[in-house]
Amino acid sequence: MTIEEGEAQIDQLPMDLLAHIFVFITCFKDLAQTSSVCRKWREGVKQSMGSREKLSFAGWKMDDKSTSRLVCYAYGLKELDISKSRWGCQITDNGLFQLSTAKCIANLTCISLWGMTGITDKGVAQLISRANSLQHLNIGGTFITDESLFAISTSCPNLKSVVLWGCRHVTENGLQVLVNKCRKLESINVWGMRIPLDSFIALLEIRPALQITPQSLLNIENAPLLPVF
């Protein structure tokens, strides 16, 4: 069988079957490249992505273009994880700007930007500006400042939990604004931050039921740990 004959046969597959085949492609970079082969394959990738509610790029070496392309296809998405792990996603502010245009962003309830050192307040603010349904946010291990917290407090009224692990450029001012404006906030991870103890006590005065992790920080016993996502 020649290459041309093989291509002709796969082109004869029904779109729903082609989309089902693409579901088994686990490498998202390969999936992004697959969507560039031809118009029919692009549509097949779109259909395979459209039914996903959870999408994690953690552990895959992705870039701005391939990540945003796949997220734009996943119009039913609820949870997005683009954390940096062993290999790491190479996402920048440009990637966050592209992601912010995806239809699914307004419906996301969970976003993890863990360890994304290539992003700044500018990119975070743009992405968060459309994430009005967000309930859980992991932005630990980044170089964000109070500017990101100001944006989050304005755009995310439904926020329940936030991880700020190691965000050493965030100050007590940013935390107070966040806790004041996000009235549904239940838990916050502040491990490794350069915040005076008195500031955490002030947060509890604003919201006594707030769960602060690590528990040892205020000698709080039996407080549940913040979910990792």
C-alpha positions in Angstrom: 0.0 0.0 0.0 1.4 3.4 -0.9 1.3 6.4 1.4 -1.3 8.0 -0.9 -3.6 5.0 -0.6 -3.2 5.0 3.2 -4.0 8.6 3.4 -7.1 8.1 1.2 -8.4 5.3 3.5 -8.0 7.3 6.7 -9.7 10.2 5.1 -12.7 7.9 4.5 -13.2 7.4 8.3 -16.3 9.0 9.8 -15.5 12.1 11.9 -16.7 10.7 15.1 -14.5 7.6 14.7 -11.5 9.8 13.8 -12.1 11.9 16.9 -12.3 8.7 19.0 -8.9 7.6 17.7 -7.4 10.9 18.7 -8.6 10.5 22.2 -5.9 7.8 22.6 -3.1 10.2 21.8 -1.7 11.0 25.3 1.1 13.3 24.4 -0.5 16.7 24.0 2.3 18.1 21.9 1.7 15.3 19.4 -2.0 16.1 19.5 -1.3 19.7 18.8 0.8 18.7 15.8 -1.9 16.3 14.7 -4.3 19.2 14.5 -2.0 20.8 12.0 -2.0 17.9 9.4 -5.2 18.9 7.6 -8.6 20.4 8.0 -10.3 17.1 8.8 -7.7 16.1 11.4 -8.0 19.5 13.0 -11.8 19.0 13.3 -11.2 15.5 14.7 -8.9 16.9 17.4 -11.4 19.6 18.2 -14.1 17.0 18.7 -11.8 14.7 20.8 -10.9 17.7 23.0 -14.4 19.1 23.3 -15.8 16.5 25.7 -12.9 16.8 28.2 -13.6 18.4 31.5 -10.1 18.0 32.9 -6.9 18.8 31.2 -3.4 18.5 32.6 -0.1 19.5 30.9 2.0 18.8 34.0 5.0 16.7 32.9 4.7 17.5 29.2 7.0 19.9 27.5 4.5 22.3 26.0 4.9 25.9 24.7 2.5 28.8 24.4 1.2 27.9 20.9 0.5 24.2 21.4 -1.0 24.7 24.8 -3.4 27.5 23.8 -4.4 25.6 20.7 -5.6 22.6 22.6 -7.3 24.6 25.4 -9.2 26.5 22.8 -10.6 23.2 21.4 -11.6 22.0 24.9 -14.8 24.2 25.2 -16.3 22.0 28.0 -13.2 22.3 30.2 -13.7 22.8 34.0 -10.2 22.1 35.4 -6.9 23.2 33.8 -3.4 22.3 35.1 -0.4 23.8 33.3 2.0 23.3 36.2 5.7 23.0 35.7 7.0 19.6 36.7 10.1 17.5 35.8 10.1 18.5 32.1 7.9 21.6 32.5 5.5 23.6 30.4 7.3 26.6 29.0 4.4 29.0 29.3 4.9 32.8 29.2 2.6 35.8 29.5 2.0 35.5 25.8 0.6 32.1 26.3 -1.7 33.3 29.1 -2.9 36.0 26.8 -3.7 33.4 24.2 -5.4 31.2 26.8 -7.6 34.0 28.0 -9.4 34.1 24.6 -10.5 30.4 24.9 -14.3 30.0 25.4 -13.8 27.6 28.3 -11.9 30.1 30.6 -15.1 31.7 31.8 -16.3 28.2 33.0 -13.1 27.0 34.7 -13.5 26.2 38.3 -9.9 25.1 38.9 -6.6 26.4 37.5 -3.0 25.5 38.4 -0.1 27.6 37.3 2.2 26.0 39.8 5.9 26.8 39.3 5.4 28.8 36.1 8.4 31.2 36.6 8.0 32.6 33.0 4.8 34.4 33.8 4.2 37.8 35.4 1.4 39.8 36.9 0.5 41.1 33.5 -0.3 37.6 32.1 -2.0 36.4 35.3 -4.3 39.5 35.4 -5.3 38.9 31.7 -6.1 35.2 32.2 -7.9 35.8 35.5 -10.0 38.6 34.1 -12.2 36.1 32.3 -12.1 33.3 34.9 -15.2 34.5 36.8 -16.3 31.0 37.8 -12.9 30.1 39.4 -13.1 28.3 42.8 -9.6 26.9 43.2 -6.3 28.5 42.1 -2.7 27.2 42.6 -0.3 30.0 41.7 2.5 28.9 44.0 6.2 28.8 43.0 5.8 31.9 40.8 7.1 35.5 41.0 3.8 37.2 41.2 3.2 40.3 43.3 0.3 42.0 45.0 -0.9 43.1 41.5 -2.0 39.5 40.7 -3.9 39.3 44.0 -5.6 42.5 43.3 -6.7 41.1 39.9 -7.9 37.9 41.5 -9.9 39.6 44.2 -11.7 41.7 41.5 -12.4 38.9 39.0 -12.9 35.8 41.1 -15.8 36.3 43.5 -16.3 32.5 43.9 -12.8 31.7 44.9 -12.7 29.1 47.7 -9.0 28.1 47.9 -5.7 29.6 46.8 -2.1 28.3 46.9 0.5 31.0 47.3 3.4 28.6 48.2 6.7 30.4 48.0 5.3 33.6 46.5 7.8 35.8 48.3 7.0 39.0 46.4 3.4 39.1 47.8 2.9 41.3 50.8 0.4 41.5 53.6 -1.4 44.2 51.7 -2.2 41.8 48.8 -3.4 39.1 51.2 -5.7 41.5 53.1 -7.3 42.7 49.8 -7.8 39.1 48.7 -9.4 38.0 51.9 -11.6 41.1 52.1 -13.0 40.9 48.6 -13.2 37.1 48.1 -16.0 36.5 50.6 -16.2 32.8 49.8 -12.5 32.1 50.4 -12.1 29.1 52.8 -8.4 28.2 52.7 -5.1 29.7 51.8 -1.6 28.2 51.5 1.1 30.7 52.6 4.0 28.3 53.1 7.4 30.0 52.4 6.1 33.5 52.1 7.8 36.5 53.7 4.8 37.7 55.8 4.9 38.7 59.4 2.9 36.5 61.9 0.7 39.5 62.9 -0.5 39.8 59.3 -1.9 36.2 59.4 -3.7 37.0 62.7 -5.2 40.0 61.0 -6.5 37.8 58.2 -8.3 35.6 60.8 -9.9 38.8 62.2 -11.3 39.5 58.8 -12.5 35.9 58.3 -12.3 33.7 61.5 -13.1 30.5 59.7 -10.2 30.9 57.2 -8.0 27.8 57.1 -4.3 28.8 56.9 -1.7 26.3 55.8 0.8 25.3 57.2 -1.1 24.6 60.3 2.0 25.1 62.5 2.1 28.8 61.4 -0.5 29.8 64.0 -0.4 26.6 66.0 -3.8 25.7 64.6 -4.6 22.1 65.4 -6.8 19.7 63.4 -7.2 22.1 60.4 -7.6 20.2 57.1 -4.9 20.6 54.5 -5.6 22.5 51.3 -6.4 20.2 48.4 -3.6 19.8 45.9 -4.7 20.2 42.2 
